[in-house]
């Protein structure tokens, strides 16, 4: 079935994120413990929020780099926030 194939692909992708160090297994395991009946989409919401926020930070960094002269204070602030939002 198509859903089985999709689940297999998702499982392989998830494992590759662990193998490549993109995701930390302990952190994801902890997040999985927070998912419950009251918030069954908790992990999805956490990742979605991170992707939205990080996209904004990256856009701000790119804009700071495009200014003349380069706006280093803004760039540094956004890089710090991006790092902070992804810290373990």
Secondary structure, 3 states (H helix, E strand, C coil): CHHHHHHHHHHHHHHHHHHCCCCCHHHHHHHHHHCECCECCHHHHHHHHHHHHHHHHHHHHHHHHHCCCCCHHHHHHHHHHHHHHHCC
